[in-house]
Amino acid sequence: MAASVDVSVETLAENQIQEITLDGHEIYTQPLSMSENLTKLAQRIDFTKPEEGSSIEDKSSLSSKVEEDDDDSRSAVKQETWPWDSVRTKLRHVLTETTVLLDVLNISKEKRYMVLDPVQQEPPEARIYAQVLGKKKALLNAAQILQHGAERLRKSDSIFHSTTPAFQLELLNVRRNWRLKKVANAIIGDLSYKSAGSRVRQNGTFEVIENKDVDEPDGLGSSPQQQQPGQRRSSLHVEIPGHLQGASYIFVSIQKDMDSLASANLTIPGHHSDPLAGETHWQKKLEAAQNVLFCKEIFSQLAREAVQLKPSIPHMVIGNQITATLFPGIQLFIGLCHTNNHDKVTPPPQQQQQRQRSDHNHILEHSLHQLLREAHTKNISLPIPHPSTAMLGTTKRRRLAGPHAYSRSDLLEMVEGSTMLEQIIAQAQHQVLRIRSTNVLDSIAMQCRDPQIVIHWHALSDATHAAMKLNITSQGYEICRTSLAIQIGTTSVRVICRDGRIIRLSHEPQELSNILLGMVSWHHISALQFLAKLMSWQVLSTRMHLGVGVVEALGNASSVVMASPSGERVLAIKSGPTSNLSVYAQGLSKDSSHQLLSNSVKDPKWTDMNAKWQEVNWMKIEGKNFCHKIELLMASLTKC
């Protein structure tokens, strides 16, 4: 069988070969694009050849005419096969028109061939009467525009200065401050706090009605009193529901037995404006009605929480009064007072006496406003869900509870929160502790004239925490001081000493008084130690809790024993919280210097070791205070 032969089938080269390289590689010419092909075809056009039927032919000679006919016949034959003949014809027409236009421009510009001058026409006939009528009509139109504007200004000025403003203008003022909507033929408004986040469903609607019984007084017959802005009569009046009429306020009082420690009144009506009067302006009526709604919402919230809470001593809700126990013998009273046209209820005599005895507490008043506003804000300010399909209202901490594996106690801590009543009770407890602490400090500062007690309250504090710094110093010896930091909470007081000790006290004021009296006693001993170093005396012993002598009724006494530089004189000072200061001296006998020394005892200071202690009446020593008197005593006992 014969072997097979490979036959290669290749397409013909459509493009011409441009170059063959030394290695035999053939380089072909690139095909022309459509634009390049169009340019190539346009270059073949001969614009110098005459057009068929042209008027520019020479008719003088017959031979030339015959030749032109032959040429025309040839060109006609060519035109049948040439597609660019119409383009050439149009371009020749354009060239001809452009040449003619250029000749016209040259003639009109150079003015050598033709002059173009305007022809004077006859002046038109003057019509003076028509001009006067036109001007009169224009002035009449301008006068009408000015009169219309003046009339509008006169109306607006009359409405502003009128004693009875227009109903639409008054309605606009109401709409700026209150929510209104039109229901059928009535205009209804809303006084509730639904848009602010309130969940209490109370009827707070009112109706705006046009007052048609108001007579507009004449401008000439009106008295000056009627033209005063304060005595304008409104062209509308508002109809308020019966349960929102009158005036309301919430009374908060902290009482111990029959005495009031602190009190606050929320939104007390002013004496200069009476919302119960018949001619009261609609703005004051609406404000008073919204105040009633606000007070009822606060009291209903507090009453509901008082019933739900279960403290050790249960709260009592009787009528319009809530009673809560803060400390033994101290109670918190929250009452709702409301007055209306039918029965004007006056506060009880007990509340009237409390107003006279105690000052208005602005912190409690501000807290009532702030706590309700915070509750409204929490209802409408919900965190954004992550992801967008998650449940609305889930906080970031609750979202991370699963990945972080929070325990049940952590989850309960996130869910549980203090109610409004609990926060009010905590603030009231803090106010009681603060008042008690202030009274204790004032009483001790008045009793202890020596040393001096200086108190500095910290400016940064909140409604449930306060702090102060207490310095105990002696006049003239301020370099030696005893400093304390006192922190007042809701149910306890914490005292931080200078050495870092922390003493936690209960709500009883006697405990704080005992601590301060002990610090005053300790300040005398520390001041004497500092004074001994300055006077070169030697401190032999110091006892913070002295176990000998008369037992103190409160705390323990402290003492210090000091020796003179020569060692011949010894002073012992005892200071107690309740007992007075006692000063004893040793080595004051006059015969001690004449005693003969033995051969073994060379120093005379040992001769008075068995001498008796003698009490010094330091009150008769001259000096400004105790430290000054002891300094003079030590100077007199020191040998030169």
C-alpha positions as a printed NumPy array, in Angstrom:
array([[  0.   ,   0.   ,   0.   ],
       [  1.343,   3.355,  -0.967],
       [  2.245,   5.805,   1.836],
       [ -0.09 ,   8.73 ,   2.45 ],
       [  0.968,  12.252,   1.52 ],
       [  0.125,  15.31 ,   3.695],
       [ -1.558,  18.045,   1.675],
       [ -1.71 ,  21.523,   3.297],
       [ -4.644,  23.718,   2.384],
       [ -4.047,  27.422,   2.965],
       [ -6.13 ,  30.46 ,   2.182],
       [ -4.904,  32.899,  -0.381],
       [ -3.176,  35.967,   0.89 ],
       [ -5.76 ,  38.713,   0.77 ],
       [ -3.224,  41.458,   1.496],
       [ -0.11 ,  42.3  ,  -0.402],
       [  3.266,  41.364,   0.973],
       [  5.051,  44.477,   2.265],
       [  8.413,  42.961,   3.302],
       [ 10.137,  39.622,   3.653],
       [ 12.682,  39.499,   6.432],
       [ 15.998,  37.669,   6.297],
       [ 14.597,  34.746,   8.221],
       [ 11.823,  34.314,   5.653],
       [  9.067,  35.95 ,   7.658],
       [  6.528,  37.792,   5.476],
       [  5.054,  41.094,   6.631],
       [  1.731,  41.957,   5.051],
       [  0.203,  45.387,   4.607],
       [ -2.657,  46.151,   6.972],
       [ -6.098,  46.56 ,   5.345],
       [ -7.496,  50.073,   5.069],
       [-10.128,  51.225,   7.499],
       [-13.42 ,  52.694,   6.344],
       [-12.24 ,  56.293,   6.874],
       [ -8.962,  55.627,   5.043],
       [-10.816,  53.923,   2.189],
       [-13.172,  56.917,   1.911],
       [-10.196,  59.297,   1.78 ],
       [ -8.564,  57.223,  -0.931],
       [-11.689,  57.281,  -3.069],
       [-12.148,  61.046,  -2.569],
       [ -8.64 ,  61.692,  -3.833],
       [ -9.561,  60.225,  -7.179],
       [-12.106,  63.002,  -7.819],
       [-11.035,  65.539, -10.485],
       [-12.663,  68.82 ,  -9.666],
       [-11.136,  70.593, -12.686],
       [-13.252,  68.719, -15.26 ],
       [-16.289,  70.746, -16.503],
       [-19.808,  69.678, -15.616],
       [-22.229,  68.399, -18.259],
       [-24.433,  71.21 , -19.656],
       [-22.201,  73.915, -18.194],
       [-22.591,  77.44 , -19.517],
       [-18.843,  78.013, -19.421],
       [-18.022,  76.544, -22.896],
       [-16.452,  78.254, -25.79 ],
       [-18.984,  78.753, -28.605],
       [-16.669,  80.773, -30.872],
       [-15.133,  77.823, -32.724],
       [-16.898,  74.817, -34.082],
       [-13.963,  72.511, -33.539],
       [-13.817,  73.156, -29.856],
       [-17.557,  72.575, -29.655],
       [-17.247,  69.23 , -31.325],
       [-14.45 ,  68.273, -29.008],
       [-16.472,  69.298, -25.99 ],
       [-19.373,  67.264, -27.238],
       [-17.1  ,  64.293, -27.574],
       [-15.757,  64.902, -24.091],
       [-19.252,  65.278, -22.707],
       [-20.32 ,  62.071, -24.293],
       [-17.302,  60.343, -22.816],
       [-17.949,  61.83 , -19.385],
       [-21.583,  60.746, -19.604],
       [-20.419,  57.249, -20.215],
       [-18.126,  57.533, -17.238],
       [-20.867,  58.999, -15.011],
       [-22.915,  55.937, -15.46 ],
       [-20.256,  53.902, -13.74 ],
       [-18.8  ,  56.511, -11.242],
       [-20.724,  56.867,  -7.915],
       [-18.975,  60.097,  -6.741],
       [-20.291,  62.269,  -9.559],
       [-23.107,  63.765,  -7.424],
       [-20.627,  64.719,  -4.706],
       [-18.439,  66.521,  -7.205],
       [-21.465,  68.398,  -8.589],
       [-22.549,  69.631,  -5.17 ],
       [-19.044,  70.714,  -4.237],
       [-18.778,  72.705,  -7.482],
       [-22.064,  74.451,  -6.654],
       [-20.764,  75.32 ,  -3.222],
       [-17.536,  76.673,  -4.687],
       [-19.496,  78.839,  -7.109],
       [-21.724,  80.277,  -4.413],
       [-18.734,  80.953,  -2.151],
       [-16.993,  82.784,  -4.998],
       [-20.072,  84.927,  -5.654],
       [-20.391,  85.747,  -1.934],
       [-16.737,  86.776,  -1.806],
       [-17.262,  89.101,  -4.799],
       [-20.301,  90.728,  -3.148],
       [-18.339,  91.304,   0.067],
       [-15.47 ,  92.87 ,  -1.834],
       [-17.862,  95.211,  -3.687],
       [-19.642,  96.35 ,  -0.551],
       [-16.424,  96.778,   1.459],
       [-14.101,  98.517,  -1.009],
       [-16.801, 100.867,  -2.348],
       [-15.015, 101.115,  -5.703],
       [-17.764,  99.458,  -7.657],
       [-20.941, 100.306,  -5.664],
       [-21.971, 102.575,  -2.77 ],
       [-24.69 , 101.403,  -0.294],
       [-26.248, 104.45 ,   1.39 ],
       [-29.524, 104.467,   3.351],
       [-32.504, 106.148,   1.744],
       [-34.029, 108.852,   3.914],
       [-37.715, 108.259,   4.516],
       [-40.317, 110.833,   5.273],
       [-40.813, 111.507,   9.035],
       [-43.997, 109.935,  10.471],
       [-46.88 , 112.089,  11.478],
       [-46.767, 113.007,  15.209],
       [-49.766, 111.851,  17.256],
       [-49.591, 113.759,  20.54 ],
       [-53.046, 112.698,  21.737],
       [-52.167, 108.981,  21.477],
       [-48.96 , 109.528,  23.496],
       [-50.855, 111.294,  26.243],
       [-53.376, 108.47 ,  26.418],
       [-50.562, 105.878,  26.673],
       [-48.84 , 107.729,  29.502],
       [-52.15 , 108.171,  31.315],
       [-52.896, 104.473,  31.1  ],
       [-49.413, 103.547,  32.387],
       [-49.762, 105.932,  35.353],
       [-53.203, 104.501,  36.132],
       [-51.814, 100.963,  36.266],
       [-48.967, 102.061,  38.569],
       [-51.443, 103.877,  40.865],
       [-53.627, 100.779,  41.125],
       [-50.617,  98.64 ,  42.156],
       [-49.601, 101.152,  44.835],
       [-53.168, 101.394,  46.17 ],
       [-53.456,  97.616,  46.382],
       [-50.174,  97.346,  48.334],
       [-51.172, 100.196,  50.678],
       [-54.509,  98.503,  51.351],
       [-52.791,  95.259,  52.298],
       [-50.383,  97.096,  54.595],
       [-53.315,  98.954,  56.196],
       [-55.148,  95.694,  56.831],
       [-52.135,  93.97 ,  58.353],
       [-51.416,  96.991,  60.552],
       [-55.034,  97.143,  61.706],
       [-54.947,  93.428,  62.566],
       [-51.753,  93.869,  64.568],
       [-53.02 ,  96.86 ,  66.562],
       [-56.526,  95.58 ,  66.924],
       [-57.824,  94.412,  70.307],
       [-59.383,  91.372,  68.605],
       [-56.876,  89.745,  66.202],
       [-58.171,  87.789,  63.284],
       [-59.153,  84.194,  63.884],
       [-56.768,  82.867,  61.226],
       [-53.821,  84.742,  62.74 ],
       [-54.595,  83.428,  66.217],
       [-55.025,  79.932,  64.815],
       [-51.614,  80.217,  63.202],
       [-50.076,  81.09 ,  66.584],
       [-51.778,  78.083,  68.161],
       [-50.491,  75.839,  65.392],
       [-46.919,  76.979,  65.993],
       [-46.917,  75.767,  69.619],
       [-49.446,  72.915,  69.73 ],
       [-50.437,  69.949,  67.592],
       [-53.671,  70.571,  65.672],
       [-55.657,  68.636,  63.114],
       [-58.997,  69.145,  61.385],
       [-61.67 ,  66.513,  61.976],
       [-64.752,  67.201,  59.835],
       [-65.658,  70.835,  60.65 ],
       [-63.872,  70.927,  64.036],
       [-60.263,  71.762,  64.905],
       [-58.889,  69.287,  67.454],
       [-55.612,  69.587,  69.371],
       [-53.571,  67.168,  71.506],
       [-51.876,  67.935,  74.841],
       [-50.508,  64.473,  75.605],
       [-46.874,  63.388,  75.533],
       [-47.357,  60.573,  73.016],
       [-44.921,  62.089,  70.552],
       [-42.331,  62.432,  73.342],
       [-42.51 ,  58.732,  74.252],
       [-45.264,  58.551,  76.863],
       [-47.137,  55.254,  77.177],
       [-49.837,  56.574,  79.486],
       [-53.107,  56.648,  77.579],
       [-54.836,  59.757,  78.869],
       [-57.286,  61.904,  76.976],
       [-55.521,  65.168,  76.272],
       [-57.571,  66.493,  73.359],
       [-58.938,  70.029,  73.19 ],
       [-61.029,  71.904,  70.638],
       [-60.366,  75.324,  69.123],
       [-63.533,  77.389,  68.561],
       [-63.871,  80.805,  66.966],
       [-65.121,  83.461,  69.371],
       [-67.878,  85.246,  67.429],
       [-69.191,  87.277,  70.381],
       [-66.216,  89.629,  70.367],
       [-67.102,  93.104,  69.085],
       [-64.469,  95.027,  67.228],
       [-64.227,  98.553,  68.765],
       [-63.91 , 101.535,  66.505],
       [-60.563, 103.187,  66.125],
       [-61.87 , 106.594,  67.216],
       [-63.955, 105.475,  70.16 ],
       [-61.508, 102.977,  71.669],
       [-59.966, 103.907,  74.989],
       [-56.214, 103.789,  75.633],
       [-56.719, 100.81 ,  77.934],
       [-58.28 ,  98.808,  75.136],
       [-55.329,  99.503,  72.822],
       [-52.796,  98.007,  75.224],
       [-51.38 ,  94.712,  73.95 ],
       [-51.78 ,  93.049,  77.34 ],
       [-55.566,  93.593,  77.315],
       [-56.36 ,  92.181,  73.885],
       [-59.358,  89.916,  73.677],
       [-58.722,  86.713,  71.785],
       [-60.816,  85.851,  68.748],
       [-60.791,  82.172,  69.688],
       [-61.154,  80.087,  72.804],
       [-60.246,  76.515,  73.619],
       [-62.438,  73.83 ,  75.118],
       [-60.522,  71.66 ,  77.576],
       [-61.801,  68.349,  79.065],
       [-63.123,  68.557,  82.62 ],
       [-60.413,  66.347,  84.148],
       [-57.698,  68.683,  82.816],
       [-59.234,  71.939,  84.009],
       [-57.754,  73.751,  86.975],
       [-54.211,  73.657,  88.343],
       [-52.083,  70.807,  89.708],
       [-48.724,  70.33 ,  91.335],
       [-46.861,  67.522,  93.099],
       [-45.68 ,  68.053,  96.666],
       [-42.636,  66.089,  97.885],
       [-41.661,  66.248, 101.543],
       [-39.169,  64.459, 103.805],
       [-40.398,  64.428, 107.42 ],
       [-39.   ,  63.326, 110.738],
       [-41.826,  63.104, 113.267],
       [-43.539,  66.469, 112.652],
       [-40.507,  68.361, 111.343],
       [-39.762,  68.699, 107.636],
       [-36.168,  68.139, 106.549],
       [-36.639,  68.998, 102.858],
       [-39.5  ,  69.647, 100.443],
       [-40.082,  70.405,  96.787],
       [-43.097,  71.513,  94.749],
       [-43.32 ,  70.591,  91.092],
       [-44.901,  73.177,  88.738],
       [-46.49 ,  75.419,  91.352],
       [-48.95 ,  77.818,  89.661],
       [-47.863,  81.442,  89.692],
       [-49.806,  83.96 ,  91.719],
       [-49.872,  86.566,  88.933],
       [-51.914,  84.369,  86.528],
       [-54.967,  82.346,  87.497],
       [-55.761,  79.531,  85.021],
       [-59.253,  79.218,  86.534],
       [-60.317,  82.701,  85.439],
       [-62.844,  82.968,  82.622],
       [-60.897,  85.522,  80.548],
       [-57.594,  83.664,  80.707],
       [-55.627,  83.629,  77.461],
       [-55.704,  80.368,  75.513],
       [-51.92 ,  79.896,  75.879],
       [-52.125,  79.918,  79.688],
       [-55.106,  77.582,  79.637],
       [-53.279,  75.057,  77.481],
       [-50.129,  75.27 ,  79.584],
       [-52.134,  74.737,  82.777],
       [-53.971,  71.772,  81.231],
       [-50.728,  70.178,  80.059],
       [-49.277,  70.758,  83.53 ],
       [-52.23 ,  68.826,  85.018],
       [-51.621,  66.01 ,  82.546],
       [-47.909,  65.987,  83.378],
       [-48.477,  65.822,  87.143],
       [-51.08 ,  63.058,  86.8  ],
       [-48.747,  61.   ,  84.645],
       [-45.901,  61.311,  87.166],
       [-48.121,  60.432,  90.117],
       [-49.74 ,  57.475,  88.339],
       [-46.311,  56.109,  87.467],
       [-45.061,  56.491,  91.051],
       [-48.246,  54.961,  92.512],
       [-48.036,  51.953,  90.185],
       [-44.391,  51.355,  91.139],
       [-45.174,  51.766,  94.865],
       [-47.721,  48.945,  94.636],
       [-45.451,  46.666,  92.599],
       [-42.319,  47.065,  94.761],
       [-41.893,  44.859,  97.818],
       [-39.451,  46.512, 100.254],
       [-38.886,  45.475, 103.866],
       [-41.279,  48.22 , 104.954],
       [-44.085,  48.346, 102.363],
       [-45.071,  51.625, 100.765],
       [-48.543,  53.027, 101.284],
       [-50.719,  54.595,  98.601],
       [-53.773,  56.317, 100.068],
       [-55.793,  58.553,  97.796],
       [-53.49 ,  61.114,  96.225],
       [-50.592,  60.495,  98.616],
       [-47.683,  58.015,  98.597],
       [-45.777,  57.294, 101.81 ],
       [-42.348,  55.592, 101.792],
       [-39.983,  54.933, 104.689],
       [-36.417,  56.158, 104.178],
       [-34.866,  55.505, 107.602],
       [-36.364,  54.632, 110.983],
       [-38.516,  57.604, 111.915],
       [-38.015,  59.407, 108.575],
       [-40.625,  59.168, 105.831],
       [-41.036,  60.457, 102.286],
       [-44.425,  61.887, 101.281],
       [-45.411,  62.425,  97.626],
       [-48.812,  64.024,  97.066],
       [-50.84 ,  65.244,  94.107],
       [-52.69 ,  68.53 ,  94.685],
       [-55.368,  69.583,  92.2  ],
       [-57.758,  72.545,  92.149],
       [-60.659,  73.323,  89.815],
       [-63.591,  75.689,  89.505],
       [-66.065,  73.603,  91.511],
       [-63.998,  72.822,  94.581],
       [-60.873,  74.79 ,  95.27 ],
       [-58.807,  72.415,  97.376],
       [-56.179,  74.066,  99.505],
       [-53.105,  72.217, 100.767],
       [-53.429,  70.632, 104.203],
       [-52.231,  72.666, 107.204],
       [-49.387,  70.179, 107.614],
       [-48.079,  70.98 , 104.131],
       [-48.495,  74.705, 104.748],
       [-46.362,  74.449, 107.896],
       [-43.75 ,  72.463, 105.989],
       [-43.521,  75.191, 103.353],
       [-42.861,  77.765, 106.024],
       [-40.287,  75.682, 107.916],
       [-38.23 ,  74.15 , 105.081],
       [-36.684,  75.646, 101.988],
       [-37.524,  74.54 ,  98.485],
       [-35.258,  71.694,  97.363],
       [-34.426,  72.255,  93.712],
       [-32.665,  68.878,  93.368],
       [-35.834,  66.901,  94.07 ],
       [-37.837,  69.128,  91.744],
       [-35.317,  68.686,  88.942],
       [-35.209,  64.927,  89.524],
       [-38.968,  64.567,  89.009],
       [-38.709,  66.292,  85.643],
       [-35.541,  64.48 ,  84.611],
       [-36.682,  60.962,  85.529],
       [-39.902,  61.232,  83.531],
       [-38.049,  62.71 ,  80.547],
       [-35.559,  59.816,  80.691],
       [-38.408,  57.293,  80.735],
       [-39.938,  58.957,  77.657],
       [-36.579,  59.007,  75.881],
       [-35.989,  55.291,  76.498],
       [-39.363,  54.47 ,  74.958],
       [-38.577,  56.159,  71.644],
       [-34.757,  55.942,  71.479],
       [-34.26 ,  52.298,  70.593],
       [-30.865,  50.995,  69.43 ],
       [-30.457,  50.101,  65.775],
       [-30.788,  46.325,  65.167],
       [-27.679,  44.437,  64.05 ],
       [-28.26 ,  42.757,  61.655],
       [-31.233,  44.55 ,  60.176],
       [-33.414,  41.442,  60.563],
       [-32.798,  41.263,  64.326],
       [-35.358,  42.158,  66.974],
       [-35.855,  45.89 ,  67.513],
       [-34.721,  47.236,  70.889],
       [-31.924,  44.755,  71.64 ],
       [-28.896,  46.507,  73.1  ],
       [-25.33 ,  45.784,  72.1  ],
       [-24.608,  44.103,  75.418],
       [-27.53 ,  41.711,  74.997],
       [-26.441,  40.916,  71.449],
       [-23.012,  39.904,  72.775],
       [-24.474,  37.814,  75.596],
       [-24.49 ,  34.665,  73.479],
       [-20.967,  34.851,  72.007],
       [-19.52 ,  35.872,  75.393],
       [-21.464,  33.191,  77.318],
       [-22.982,  35.458,  79.963],
       [-24.319,  33.795,  83.08 ],
       [-27.856,  34.031,  84.405],
       [-26.861,  36.66 ,  86.971],
       [-25.35 ,  38.83 ,  84.23 ],
       [-28.497,  38.543,  82.139],
       [-30.702,  39.456,  85.102],
       [-28.484,  42.447,  85.819],
       [-28.965,  43.681,  82.257],
       [-32.735,  43.274,  82.388],
       [-33.391,  44.617,  85.865],
       [-33.166,  48.355,  86.476],
       [-34.181,  50.842,  89.103],
       [-37.649,  52.317,  88.8  ],
       [-38.547,  55.982,  89.082],
       [-39.76 ,  55.608,  92.669],
       [-36.579,  53.794,  93.705],
       [-34.462,  56.577,  92.248],
       [-36.532,  59.217,  94.052],
       [-36.185,  57.287,  97.335],
       [-32.406,  56.957,  96.82 ],
       [-32.08 ,  60.694,  96.217],
       [-34.224,  61.448,  99.269],
       [-32.043,  59.162, 101.415],
       [-28.958,  60.948, 100.162],
       [-30.52 ,  64.305, 101.015],
       [-31.256,  63.09 , 104.56 ],
       [-27.685,  61.831, 105.054],
       [-26.272,  65.035, 103.668],
       [-28.407,  67.183, 105.956],
       [-27.478,  65.048, 108.955],
       [-23.767,  65.135, 108.126],
       [-23.866,  68.896, 107.668],
       [-25.6  ,  69.376, 111.018],
       [-23.049,  67.151, 112.777],
       [-20.126,  69.017, 111.244],
       [-21.61 ,  72.389, 112.136],
       [-22.267,  71.376, 115.734],
       [-18.751,  69.992, 116.224],
       [-17.193,  73.044, 114.572],
       [-19.122,  75.276, 116.988],
       [-18.156,  73.208, 120.034],
       [-14.464,  72.761, 119.187],
       [-13.033,  76.255, 118.9  ],
       [ -9.542,  74.774, 119.264],
       [ -8.552,  73.237, 116.881],
       [-10.282,  74.693, 113.835],
       [-12.317,  72.511, 111.453],
       [-12.377,  73.584, 107.78 ],
       [-14.723,  71.831, 105.327],
       [-14.462,  71.917, 101.523],
       [-17.362,  70.435,  99.535],
       [-16.462,  68.986,  96.16 ],
       [-18.166,  70.697,  93.259],
       [-18.43 ,  67.472,  91.24 ],
       [-21.295,  65.52 ,  92.781],
       [-24.593,  64.008,  91.671],
       [-28.021,  63.405,  93.142],
       [-26.97 ,  60.299,  95.123],
       [-23.283,  60.893,  95.936],
       [-21.417,  63.773,  97.522],
       [-17.914,  64.191,  98.901],
       [-16.109,  66.646, 101.147],
       [-12.603,  67.202, 102.474],
       [-12.173,  68.029, 106.153],
       [ -9.011,  69.662, 107.551],
       [ -8.315,  69.995, 111.292],
       [ -5.699,  72.683, 112.019],
       [ -4.581,  74.943, 114.869],
       [ -4.251,  78.676, 114.387],
       [ -0.647,  79.563, 113.73 ],
       [  0.324,  75.9  , 113.243],
       [ -1.349,  75.193, 109.925],
       [  1.632,  73.181, 108.734],
       [  0.468,  70.379, 110.989],
       [ -2.985,  69.276, 109.885],
       [ -5.215,  66.231, 110.023],
       [ -7.076,  65.575, 106.764],
       [-10.14 ,  63.429, 106.188],
       [-12.219,  62.603, 103.118],
       [-15.908,  61.971, 103.761],
       [-18.082,  60.381, 101.079],
       [-21.864,  60.482, 101.554],
       [-23.941,  57.887,  99.728],
       [-27.569,  56.838,  99.959],
       [-27.538,  54.592, 103.053],
       [-23.988,  54.875, 104.416],
       [-21.112,  57.28 , 104.993],
       [-17.491,  56.419, 104.29 ],
       [-14.565,  58.16 , 106.008],
       [-11.095,  57.878, 104.435],
       [ -8.207,  58.777, 106.74 ],
       [ -4.866,  60.183, 105.689],
       [ -3.062,  56.889, 106.332],
       [ -5.428,  55.034, 103.973],
       [ -7.797,  53.571, 106.524],
       [-11.429,  53.385, 105.429],
       [-14.16 ,  53.594, 108.046],
       [-17.699,  52.704, 106.951],
       [-20.513,  54.234, 108.959],
       [-24.248,  53.707, 108.921],
       [-26.94 ,  56.365, 108.569],
       [-26.829,  57.243, 112.279],
       [-25.336,  60.73 , 112.835],
       [-23.86 ,  59.742, 116.224],
       [-21.307,  57.477, 114.537],
       [-19.955,  60.331, 112.431],
       [-19.844,  62.556, 115.521],
       [-17.811,  59.946, 117.407],
       [-15.327,  59.616, 114.558],
       [-14.829,  63.381, 114.333],
       [-14.337,  63.765, 118.105],
       [-11.735,  61.003, 118.028],
       [ -9.945,  62.737, 115.127],
       [ -9.886,  66.014, 117.065],
       [ -8.333,  64.188, 120.037],
       [ -5.768,  62.546, 117.792],
       [ -4.942,  65.91 , 116.19 ],
       [ -3.753,  67.287, 119.578],
       [ -1.321,  64.4  , 119.995],
       [  0.044,  64.646, 116.428],
       [  0.481,  68.407, 116.81 ],
       [  2.467,  67.91 , 120.053],
       [  4.717,  65.383, 118.344],
       [  5.44 ,  67.844, 115.568],
       [  6.04 ,  70.595, 118.127],
       [  8.484,  68.367, 120.076],
       [ 10.625,  67.961, 116.969],
       [ 10.777,  71.71 , 116.515],
       [ 11.695,  72.324, 120.184],
       [ 14.303,  69.504, 120.225],
       [ 12.345,  67.574, 122.818],
       [ 12.43 ,  63.805, 122.837],
       [  9.199,  61.828, 122.437],
       [  9.437,  58.966, 124.942],
       [  6.129,  57.234, 124.178],
       [  2.889,  57.67 , 122.275],
       [ -0.323,  55.787, 122.987],
       [ -3.291,  55.991, 120.661],
       [ -5.44 ,  53.814, 122.915],
       [ -4.525,  54.538, 126.5  ],
       [ -5.492,  51.698, 128.823],
       [ -5.057,  53.464, 132.169],
       [ -6.962,  56.209, 133.895],
       [-10.614,  57.049, 133.76 ],
       [-12.536,  55.18 , 131.079],
       [-13.83 ,  57.463, 128.359],
       [-17.544,  57.528, 127.723],
       [-16.81 ,  57.554, 124.006],
       [-13.828,  55.929, 122.365],
       [-10.347,  55.772, 123.888],
       [ -7.979,  58.425, 125.135],
       [ -4.512,  58.977, 123.673],
       [ -1.337,  60.288, 125.304],
       [  2.199,  61.396, 124.595],
       [  5.24 ,  61.625, 126.933],
       [  8.068,  64.034, 126.069],
       [ 11.401,  64.816, 127.731],
       [ 13.38 ,  68.038, 127.603],
       [ 16.723,  68.169, 125.756],
       [ 18.597,  67.826, 129.069],
       [ 16.297,  65.063, 130.246],
       [ 15.552,  66.753, 133.585],
       [ 11.952,  67.69 , 132.737],
       [  9.24 ,  65.363, 131.441],
       [  5.769,  66.305, 130.162],
       [  2.822,  63.924, 129.779],
       [ -0.313,  65.065, 127.886],
       [ -3.555,  63.106, 127.786],
       [ -6.317,  63.848, 125.276],
       [ -9.711,  62.155, 125.125],
       [-12.779,  62.521, 122.902],
       [-15.044,  63.548, 125.776],
       [-12.622,  64.488, 128.579],
       [-10.628,  67.657, 128.501],
       [ -6.905,  67.89 , 127.894],
       [ -4.703,  67.037, 130.879],
       [ -1.041,  68.089, 131.222],
       [  1.339,  66.563, 133.789],
       [  4.982,  67.497, 134.502],
       [  7.809,  65.735, 136.347],
       [ 11.056,  67.154, 137.747],
       [  9.734,  70.511, 138.951],
       [ 10.878,  70.141, 142.615],
       [ 13.251,  72.818, 143.843],
       [ 15.384,  70.555, 146.089],
       [ 16.255,  68.084, 143.381],
       [ 19.239,  70.125, 142.239],
       [ 20.845,  70.046, 145.725],
       [ 20.757,  66.28 , 146.099],
       [ 24.179,  64.632, 146.166],
       [ 24.939,  62.288, 143.338],
       [ 26.362,  58.829, 144.033],
       [ 29.581,  57.604, 142.575],
       [ 27.753,  55.43 , 140.04 ],
       [ 25.222,  58.065, 138.905],
       [ 26.926,  60.93 , 137.17 ],
       [ 24.044,  62.509, 135.172],
       [ 21.705,  64.695, 137.277],
       [ 18.649,  63.716, 135.155],
       [ 18.443,  60.366, 136.935],
       [ 17.919,  61.972, 140.315],
       [ 14.234,  62.816, 139.55 ],
       [ 13.117,  59.442, 138.261],
       [ 11.037,  58.746, 141.352],
       [  9.667,  62.267, 141.551],
       [  5.927,  62.795, 141.632],
       [  3.916,  63.948, 138.652],
       [  2.304,  67.317, 139.058],
       [ -0.725,  68.464, 137.069],
       [ -0.331,  71.722, 135.178],
       [ -3.295,  74.077, 134.837],
       [ -2.653,  74.866, 131.181],
       [ -5.766,  77.018, 130.955],
       [ -3.968,  79.793, 132.916],
       [ -0.935,  79.801, 130.657],
       [ -0.846,  82.68 , 128.224],
       [ -1.319,  81.794, 124.572],
       [ -3.779,  81.831, 121.669],
       [ -4.52 ,  78.125, 121.709],
       [ -3.404,  74.861, 123.221],
       [ -0.378,  74.389, 120.95 ],
       [  0.829,  77.909, 121.688],
       [  0.512,  77.393, 125.457],
       [  2.372,  74.068, 125.368],
       [  5.103,  75.683, 123.276],
       [  5.583,  78.394, 125.94 ],
       [  5.573,  75.722, 128.661],
       [  8.216,  73.673, 126.868],
       [ 10.344,  76.782, 126.372],
       [ 10.214,  77.608, 130.083],
       [ 11.195,  74.067, 131.065],
       [ 14.169,  73.966, 128.717],
       [ 17.553,  74.896, 130.231],
       [ 19.712,  77.278, 128.303]])
